[in-house]
Amino acid sequence: MVEPLLETRKLCRYFGGVKANRDIDLRVMPGSITSLIGPNGAGKTTVFNAITGIFAPTSGEVIVRHPRLGTRSIGGWRPDRICAFGLARTFQNIHLFADLPVIDNVKVGLHPRTRRGVLSAIFRTPGFLREEDEIHAAALHYLAFVGLLEAEHDLATNLAYGDQRKLEIARALATGPVLLLLDEPAAGMNPTETLALMELIRKIRDAGVTVLLIEHDMKLVMNISDYVYVMDHGELIAHGPPVAVRSDPRVIEAYLGPGGGEHGHG
């Protein structure tokens, strides 16, 4: 029996008297694209933040079954430790080093995988130079993967909006994750960019990286997801395959609108 790569058990996060998440039970299967949807303020990003160490859960567990590193309960770990354990994420608002070249933004993601120390860098030892060449080659690989190879020397701030999203994904992939968490990657994209994003997410999954997605674009969610969880007011109200979720009366009432809408709202 295949076990979930990521599992949350009764995950809760409170901010004073505000119960942002209550008893969230998620199961993200390896090799899947799983989506977490719901209206603005439903608590979706709070779930991501608790999983990725932005803050610790108030209660409950976050369990990751890494295929090489074993099973760990990671609730309360620091973000850098969680990243090193194979979880990478993007954010609602793009976080890039705007005044650095595109390739250097990806190299930042590769930094945790380096082994050489400060002295090696100062004296530019043969081992350090070899590692620098490896990092450069790996950064080019990830840029090619997301379709940005020709922009390697451009400043990140000069990229089109959709390409900035791709660059953020490339940097996250450079950390070597087994699970990639994408927080509203299609926000602000035009239809052509959204279509390209759908293909990129499938490509990521096909390359062996499991994907957990927060998204408001229902056409995207329903077309690429293997499984969908729906939140409202800090709680899960439904989950299942996309076809089942879109016809669930609770989901229609809370989020999708009449007719099981193709067009979610913020």
matplotlib code that plots the C-alpha trace (Angstrom):
import matplotlib.pyplot as plt

x = [0.0, 1.4, 1.5, 1.2, 4.3, 2.8, 0.2, -1.2, -3.2, -5.6, -3.4, -4.5, -3.1, -4.6, -3.7, -5.0, -8.7, -8.7, -8.8, -7.1, -6.9, -8.9, -8.3, -6.8, -6.2, -4.4, -2.9, -0.7, 0.2, 3.6, 3.5, 0.3, -0.9, -3.1, -4.9, -6.1, -8.9, -11.3, -12.4, -10.0, -9.5, -10.3, -6.9, -5.1, -1.9, -1.8, -1.7, 1.2, 3.0, 2.5, 3.8, 6.9, 7.9, 7.0, 5.4, 4.8, 1.4, -0.6, -1.3, -1.4, 1.2, 2.9, 4.4, 6.7, 7.7, 10.8, 11.8, 15.5, 15.6, 12.8, 9.7, 9.7, 7.2, 8.4, 5.9, 7.9, 11.1, 12.9, 12.1, 15.7, 15.6, 12.3, 13.7, 16.8, 14.3, 12.8, 10.0, 10.2, 7.6, 6.6, 4.6, 1.5, 3.6, 6.7, 9.9, 12.9, 16.2, 15.0, 18.4, 20.3, 20.6, 18.1, 20.8, 22.0, 18.4, 18.5, 22.0, 20.5, 18.3, 21.3, 23.3, 22.1, 23.5, 27.0, 29.8, 32.8, 33.5, 34.6, 38.3, 37.8, 36.0, 38.7, 41.5, 39.5, 40.7, 40.3, 37.4, 35.7, 36.0, 34.7, 31.7, 31.1, 31.1, 28.6, 26.3, 26.4, 25.5, 22.7, 21.3, 21.2, 19.4, 16.6, 16.3, 16.0, 13.4, 11.1, 11.9, 14.0, 17.5, 17.7, 17.1, 19.9, 21.8, 18.7, 17.9, 15.0, 13.1, 13.1, 11.2, 7.6, 5.3, 4.6, 8.4, 9.0, 6.7, 8.6, 11.9, 10.5, 9.6, 13.0, 14.7, 12.4, 13.2, 16.9, 16.7, 16.0, 12.5, 10.4, 7.4, 6.8, 4.2, 2.8, 0.8, -1.4, 1.1, -1.5, -2.4, -2.2, -1.5, -3.2, -4.9, -1.8, 0.5, -1.9, -1.9, 1.9, 1.9, -0.5, 2.0, 4.9, 3.2, 2.5, 6.1, 7.3, 5.1, 6.3, 9.9, 9.2, 8.3, 5.0, 3.0, 0.6, -1.1, -3.2, -5.1, -8.2, -8.2, -10.8, -10.1, -6.5, -7.4, -10.0, -7.7, -4.5, -5.4, -5.6, -7.2, -8.8, -9.3, -11.7, -11.4, -13.9, -13.5, -10.4, -11.9, -12.0, -15.5, -14.9, -12.3, -12.1, -11.4, -12.1, -15.3, -16.7, -15.6, -17.0, -20.5, -20.5, -23.2, -21.1, -18.4, -20.8, -22.3, -18.9, -16.8, -17.6, -20.9, -24.0, -23.4, -20.2, -18.5, -15.4, -14.6, -13.7, -13.5, -11.0]
y = [0.0, 3.4, 5.9, 9.6, 11.7, 14.5, 14.0, 16.5, 15.2, 17.5, 20.5, 23.6, 27.2, 29.9, 33.6, 34.6, 34.0, 33.6, 29.9, 30.2, 26.4, 23.8, 20.0, 20.0, 16.4, 16.3, 13.4, 14.1, 11.0, 10.6, 11.5, 13.4, 17.0, 17.8, 21.2, 23.1, 25.6, 27.9, 31.5, 34.3, 34.1, 30.3, 29.6, 27.9, 29.9, 29.4, 25.6, 26.1, 28.3, 25.7, 22.9, 24.9, 26.3, 29.9, 29.3, 26.3, 24.6, 25.3, 21.6, 18.6, 16.9, 17.4, 14.1, 13.7, 10.3, 11.1, 8.2, 8.5, 10.3, 8.5, 9.5, 12.6, 14.7, 18.2, 20.4, 23.3, 22.7, 25.8, 26.6, 25.9, 22.4, 21.7, 22.8, 20.5, 17.7, 18.0, 20.6, 23.7, 26.4, 29.6, 32.5, 34.4, 37.5, 36.9, 36.9, 37.2, 39.0, 41.6, 43.2, 40.0, 38.1, 35.3, 32.6, 34.0, 33.7, 30.0, 29.6, 30.9, 27.8, 25.6, 27.1, 24.6, 21.8, 23.1, 21.5, 23.9, 26.3, 29.9, 29.2, 27.3, 30.3, 32.7, 30.7, 29.5, 25.9, 23.4, 21.8, 25.1, 25.9, 22.4, 23.0, 26.4, 24.8, 22.2, 24.8, 26.8, 23.8, 22.8, 26.4, 26.3, 22.9, 24.4, 27.4, 25.2, 23.1, 26.1, 27.7, 30.6, 29.5, 32.5, 34.9, 33.7, 37.1, 39.3, 41.0, 39.2, 42.5, 42.8, 39.6, 39.5, 38.6, 35.1, 34.5, 35.8, 33.1, 30.5, 31.8, 31.4, 27.9, 27.2, 28.4, 26.2, 23.2, 23.9, 23.0, 19.4, 18.9, 15.8, 18.0, 21.4, 23.7, 26.4, 29.2, 30.7, 30.5, 31.6, 34.8, 37.7, 35.6, 35.9, 32.9, 32.1, 32.2, 30.1, 27.4, 27.4, 27.1, 24.1, 22.3, 23.2, 21.8, 18.6, 18.5, 18.9, 16.0, 13.9, 14.6, 13.0, 15.9, 15.8, 19.0, 20.6, 23.6, 26.6, 28.1, 30.2, 29.4, 26.6, 25.7, 25.1, 23.2, 20.9, 20.1, 19.2, 17.9, 14.3, 15.2, 18.4, 19.6, 22.5, 24.9, 27.4, 29.4, 27.6, 24.1, 21.4, 21.1, 18.6, 16.5, 14.0, 13.8, 17.0, 15.8, 14.9, 18.1, 20.4, 18.9, 18.9, 21.2, 22.5, 23.5, 25.2, 27.2, 28.2, 28.8, 27.8, 29.5, 28.3, 25.5, 24.2, 27.1, 27.0, 30.4, 30.6, 34.0, 35.4]
z = [0.0, -1.0, 1.9, 1.5, 0.9, 3.0, 5.7, 8.2, 11.2, 13.0, 12.0, 13.9, 13.8, 16.0, 16.1, 19.5, 19.3, 15.5, 14.5, 11.1, 10.7, 12.6, 12.4, 8.8, 7.6, 4.2, 2.4, -0.6, -2.5, -4.2, -7.9, -7.6, -8.3, -5.3, -5.0, -2.0, -2.9, -1.2, -0.9, 0.2, 3.9, 4.0, 5.6, 2.7, 2.9, 6.7, 6.0, 3.7, 6.2, 9.0, 6.7, 5.5, 8.9, 8.5, 11.9, 14.0, 14.2, 17.3, 17.5, 15.3, 13.1, 9.8, 8.6, 5.6, 4.2, 2.2, -0.1, 0.8, 4.1, 5.9, 7.8, 10.0, 11.9, 10.8, 12.6, 14.2, 12.2, 10.8, 7.1, 6.1, 7.7, 6.0, 2.7, 3.2, 3.9, 0.5, 0.6, -1.5, -2.0, -3.9, -2.5, -3.5, -4.0, -6.1, -4.0, -6.4, -6.1, -8.6, -9.3, -9.8, -13.1, -13.7, -13.4, -10.1, -8.7, -9.5, -8.0, -4.7, -4.7, -5.3, -2.4, 0.3, -1.9, -1.9, 0.2, 0.0, 2.8, 3.1, 2.9, -0.4, -1.8, -0.6, -2.1, -5.1, -4.7, -7.5, -5.5, -5.2, -8.9, -9.8, -7.6, -9.1, -12.6, -11.3, -9.8, -13.1, -15.1, -12.7, -12.8, -16.6, -16.4, -14.3, -16.5, -19.5, -17.7, -17.2, -20.6, -19.5, -20.7, -23.2, -20.3, -18.1, -18.1, -17.9, -14.6, -12.9, -12.6, -16.4, -17.0, -17.9, -15.1, -16.2, -16.6, -13.1, -11.8, -13.8, -12.4, -8.9, -9.7, -11.2, -8.0, -5.8, -8.0, -7.7, -4.0, -5.1, -3.6, -3.5, -2.8, -4.4, -2.8, -5.2, -3.7, -6.3, -9.2, -11.8, -10.0, -12.4, -15.4, -18.8, -20.4, -22.5, -19.5, -17.5, -20.2, -20.2, -16.4, -16.5, -18.9, -16.6, -13.5, -15.4, -16.5, -12.9, -11.8, -14.7, -13.6, -10.3, -8.0, -6.2, -6.3, -3.8, -5.2, -3.9, -6.8, -7.5, -11.3, -11.4, -15.0, -14.0, -10.9, -12.5, -15.5, -13.7, -10.3, -9.2, -5.9, -4.5, -0.9, -0.3, 2.7, 4.1, 7.3, 8.4, 8.0, 5.3, 3.9, 1.1, -0.7, -3.5, -7.3, -9.2, -10.8, -7.3, -5.7, -8.3, -7.9, -4.1, -2.9, 0.0, -2.4, -4.8, -2.0, -0.4, -3.5, -7.0, -7.4, -9.3, -11.7, -10.2, -12.0, -14.1, -12.8, -9.2, -7.4, -5.1]

ax = plt.figure().add_subplot(projection="3d")
ax.plot(x, y, z, "-o")
ax.set_aspect("equal")
plt.show()
